[in-house]
Amino acid sequence: MRPRDRELAERLQAVLLSFGRDKRALPGIRDAARQAALLEQLVESIHRVRFVAAILERNLSELRAEPNSELFDPLKGAILQQRRGNIDEAFWLVFLFVHFGKHARAGWRYAREVYGRLGDAGRWDWATVSADPAAFRSWLHARRGELKREGVPRGFGNHRKYESLDAYTPNGTGSVVETYVNWVGPPRSHQELFEQAYLQAGGDPRKAFDGLYNSMESVARFGRTARFDYLTMTAKLGLATIEPPSTYIQGSTGPVRGARLLFEGMKARLFWTNGWSNLTLNYTWACKC
């Protein structure tokens, strides 16, 4: 671990110990190895948050927003579009960033080639897709074989590895895109959708997040992780004034097992779930480590 990371881990360790002493017992970190593993995961999570903050301050190549370039990156492209004042396009690129993910070998290929229409004229940008989702599905159906061509790495990112490029099945990319468009509800803009949620929440960023999170249930294949990743990324980029009120781990597998390990001995599921949420949010949002 780098010296800077060791310093961060020591600060986090102090928070853990203080929380366990003053707020709620944490039997799961009494074992040194388990405590070290948790600290490493927290440090890595904070790195990911800080990475977004860092690239927001960088001078980015315009090619990051160009799908015909190998340098295309949907997240950096979203930042560039935001800087240009194209707010709907910035939200759309965040959606593509989450839906396709970054494959370990293929990188952003699926996002790049779909967004860039495999080099055809035009792009599947927000204005084009939202105006005619059926045309997007028809194109995807016609070009799915080329997207999945042999001889080049392909695939969705790790968290999206079970997704499909199918245009017309209920759980394929065609359905994901069309239900996302319906969720935004053109001609309503993304900004109007998020501002409406904020007003309905009485100006409470946490209630606004929760309202948007629950409403995104209508987006096909956007489960707990995808919704959380999408909404938190819009907040990190400054596109939305929202903040997660919890970690939304109910119904998960790994996170629930981790919470049980950390709070082992507790009997009420809801009790330790809320404890885990409060503790984790203390690290990532409240204390701004």
CORKAPE-V309207 format. One record per backbone hydrogen bond with DSSP energy under -1.0 kcal/mol. CO is the residue of the C=O (numbers start at 1). NH is the residue of the N-H. If there is no record, write none. Layout:
BEGIN
co: [CO CO]
nh: [NH NH]
END
This chain:
BEGIN
co: [2 3 4 5 6 7 8 9 10 11 12 13 14 15 16 17 18 19 19 26 27 31 32 33 34 35 36 37 38 39 40 41 42 43 44 45 46 47 48 49 50 51 52 54 61 62 63 64 66 69 73 74 75 76 77 78 79 80 81 82 85 86 87 88 89 90 91 92 93 94 95 96 100 103 106 107 108 109 110 111 112 113 114 115 116 117 123 125 126 127 128 132 133 134 135 136 137 138 139 143 144 146 157 158 160 164 166 169 172 173 174 175 176 177 178 179 180 181 185 189 190 191 192 193 194 195 196 197 198 199 204 205 205 206 207 208 209 210 211 212 214 215 216 219 221 223 224 225 226 227 228 229 230 231 232 233 234 234 235 240 249 253 254 255 256 257 258 259 262 263 268 269 270 271 272 273 274 275 276 277 278 279 280 281 281 282 283]
nh: [6 7 8 9 10 11 12 13 14 15 16 17 18 19 20 21 22 23 24 29 30 35 36 37 38 39 40 41 42 43 44 45 46 47 48 49 50 51 52 53 54 55 56 57 64 65 66 73 69 72 77 78 79 80 81 82 83 84 86 85 87 90 91 92 93 94 95 96 97 98 99 100 157 107 109 103 112 113 114 115 116 118 117 124 119 120 125 129 130 131 132 136 137 138 139 140 141 142 143 147 148 149 160 161 163 173 174 172 176 177 178 179 180 181 182 183 184 185 188 193 194 195 196 197 198 199 200 201 203 202 208 209 243 210 211 212 213 214 215 216 217 218 219 222 223 227 228 229 230 231 232 233 234 235 236 237 239 240 238 242 252 257 258 259 260 261 262 263 28 266 272 273 274 275 276 277 278 279 280 281 282 283 284 285 286 287 289]
END
